[in-house]
């Protein structure tokens, strides 16, 4: 079945540690996105990529980094510079060809907790 | 610029009663509009979308939404609520001619259906 897979489901980070969240899709979608979800704040865009080897900052990119070496994969690294990383992280993808009326397909999320 | 407002953080409704979850938007030009639902610790699931055509859009699980251009609204409705409809609902928008601009999401409305 086609879909978008995020791993791990739960992740614990120690102070000063970098951690990487995985996002893989087999939908042949061009664009991929990372969102952060905090209670009462909805979804905030961290980074997005519309083509391999290219990506753009979203609204809250500070303290995060991404790569897009393959069309299927868009990992997110939460660096030690991110002072409040505890949140639910969602990855999404969408095709870009066609009339542009596609919504997003979301992964099931990764809950990151600082310990 | 694009933005979405969901004026209610929480909506409570009795099972069997009709429900409405409100959404207003702001875009330059004509909009693409979406509704998504999120269950606890899960990703967002697509419910329905408005592109062009009939102002009343029907979607999954008996939900529908009414597009009102003059009021820039896209309220989600269901004639008879179920307890299983209890979840977090997000409205999203992008402009028709915005290229590949990422979707803008509202902050979400928590729907609670009481038996």
Boltz contact constraints between the chains, C-beta under 6 A:
constraints:
  - contact:
      token1: [A, 42]
      token2: [B, 105]
      max_distance: 6.0
  - contact:
      token1: [A, 42]
      token2: [B, 107]
      max_distance: 6.0
  - contact:
      token1: [A, 42]
      token2: [B, 108]
      max_distance: 6.0
  - contact:
      token1: [A, 43]
      token2: [B, 105]
      max_distance: 6.0
  - contact:
      token1: [A, 45]
      token2: [B, 102]
      max_distance: 6.0
  - contact:
      token1: [A, 48]
      token2: [B, 102]
      max_distance: 6.0
  - contact:
      token1: [A, 50]
      token2: [B, 100]
      max_distance: 6.0
  - contact:
      token1: [A, 90]
      token2: [B, 43]
      max_distance: 6.0
  - contact:
      token1: [A, 96]
      token2: [B, 100]
      max_distance: 6.0
  - contact:
      token1: [A, 101]
      token2: [B, 32]
      max_distance: 6.0
  - contact:
      token1: [A, 101]
      token2: [B, 51]
      max_distance: 6.0
  - contact:
      token1: [A, 103]
      token2: [B, 34]
      max_distance: 6.0
  - contact:
      token1: [A, 103]
      token2: [B, 46]
      max_distance: 6.0
  - contact:
      token1: [A, 103]
      token2: [B, 49]
      max_distance: 6.0
  - contact:
      token1: [A, 106]
      token2: [B, 43]
      max_distance: 6.0
  - contact:
      token1: [A, 106]
      token2: [B, 44]
      max_distance: 6.0
  - contact:
      token1: [A, 107]
      token2: [B, 43]
      max_distance: 6.0
  - contact:
      token1: [A, 108]
      token2: [B, 42]
      max_distance: 6.0
  - contact:
      token1: [A, 108]
      token2: [B, 43]
      max_distance: 6.0
  - contact:
      token1: [A, 109]
      token2: [B, 43]
      max_distance: 6.0
